[in-house]
Amino acid sequence: MSKQNRRTLALARRKKLLLDEIQQQRTQLAQEGQTWLEVTAPYDKAWNILTSLKPILLIGASVVSLYSIKHPKKLVRWGRRAIGAVGLIRTLQKSVKKTAD
């Protein structure tokens, strides 16, 4: 067997090994991709809900902005109340979480 033939056979073997490795990686990637889709499904669902509510949110923002032009002090008062409510909710969540631990 000539040197050229041995080199060609060696390259053919190497190519086959690489192609087998690529096929294995593709299979593994497909499996991991399916796992990823399953894990992120709740986030995708939430995002789809948010994007479907976009027109309603735009209308609400328009109404709030028109109301704030007419009654700016009330908007500030409601903003402070909202911030207080968020703080209260976080405090309650933390206290419930501590008692659960």
KASUL-V488916 format. One record per residue. RES is the residue in one letter. PSI is psi in degrees with one decimal (NA if undefined). OMEGA is omega in radians with two decimals (NA if undefined). D_FIRST is the distance of its C-alpha to the first C-alpha in Angstrom with 1 decimal. Layout:
RES/PSI/OMEGA/D_FIRST ; RES/PSI/OMEGA/D_FIRST
This chain:
M/134.1/-3.07/0.0 ; S/166.0/-3.13/3.8 ; K/-38.4/3.14/6.7 ; Q/-42.4/3.14/8.3 ; N/-41.8/3.11/6.4 ; R/-41.0/3.13/6.9 ; R/-41.4/3.12/10.2 ; T/-42.4/3.10/11.0 ; L/-42.1/3.13/10.6 ; A/-42.0/3.11/12.6 ; L/-38.7/3.12/15.1 ; A/-41.5/3.09/15.5 ; R/-44.7/3.13/16.3 ; R/-42.3/3.13/18.6 ; K/-42.3/3.13/20.3 ; K/-43.2/3.10/20.9 ; L/-43.7/3.14/22.4 ; L/-40.6/3.11/24.6 ; L/-38.5/3.07/25.7 ; D/-42.1/3.12/26.7 ; E/-41.9/3.11/28.6 ; I/-42.7/3.13/30.3 ; Q/-40.5/3.11/31.4 ; Q/-42.0/3.12/32.7 ; Q/-38.9/3.11/34.6 ; R/-42.7/3.12/36.1 ; T/-45.7/3.13/37.3 ; Q/-41.1/3.12/38.9 ; L/-40.0/3.11/40.4 ; A/-41.2/3.12/42.0 ; Q/-44.7/-3.14/43.5 ; E/-35.8/3.10/44.8 ; G/-40.1/3.11/46.2 ; Q/-41.9/3.09/48.1 ; T/-42.9/3.13/49.5 ; W/-43.2/3.12/50.5 ; L/-38.1/3.11/52.4 ; E/-40.4/-3.12/54.2 ; V/-39.8/-3.07/55.3 ; T/2.5/-3.12/56.5 ; A/-43.2/3.12/58.2 ; P/-37.1/3.13/61.7 ; Y/-38.5/3.09/61.4 ; D/-40.5/3.14/60.3 ; K/-44.3/3.12/63.2 ; A/-41.3/3.13/65.6 ; W/-41.2/3.12/64.3 ; N/-37.9/3.09/64.8 ; I/-44.9/3.13/68.3 ; L/-42.7/-3.14/69.1 ; T/-28.3/3.09/67.8 ; S/-24.1/3.13/69.8 ; L/-0.8/-3.06/72.9 ; K/-47.2/3.13/72.5 ; P/-38.3/3.14/75.3 ; I/-42.2/3.12/77.7 ; L/-37.9/3.11/76.9 ; L/-42.2/3.10/77.5 ; I/-43.5/3.11/80.9 ; G/-42.1/3.11/81.8 ; A/-37.0/3.11/81.0 ; S/-44.7/3.13/83.1 ; V/-43.7/3.14/86.0 ; V/-41.0/-3.14/85.8 ; S/-39.4/3.08/85.7 ; L/-40.8/3.11/88.8 ; Y/-39.2/-3.12/90.6 ; S/-27.0/3.09/89.8 ; I/-38.2/-3.10/91.4 ; K/-36.9/-3.09/94.6 ; H/74.1/-3.07/94.6 ; P/-33.8/-3.11/92.6 ; K/-37.1/3.12/94.2 ; K/-38.2/3.13/93.4 ; L/-42.4/3.11/89.7 ; V/-42.7/3.14/89.7 ; R/-45.1/3.13/91.5 ; W/-34.0/3.08/89.0 ; G/-42.9/3.10/86.1 ; R/-40.8/3.11/87.6 ; R/-40.0/3.13/88.1 ; A/-43.4/3.12/84.5 ; I/-41.0/3.09/83.2 ; G/-40.8/3.13/85.5 ; A/-41.3/3.12/84.3 ; V/-42.7/3.10/80.7 ; G/-41.6/3.11/81.6 ; L/-43.4/3.13/83.6 ; I/-44.0/3.13/80.7 ; R/-41.3/3.12/78.3 ; T/-44.1/3.11/80.8 ; L/-40.6/3.11/81.2 ; Q/-42.5/3.14/77.5 ; K/-41.3/-3.12/77.1 ; S/-36.7/3.09/80.0 ; V/-39.5/3.14/78.8 ; K/-39.5/3.13/75.3 ; K/-39.3/-3.13/76.9 ; T/-28.2/3.13/79.0 ; A/-29.4/-3.13/76.0 ; D/NA/NA/74.0
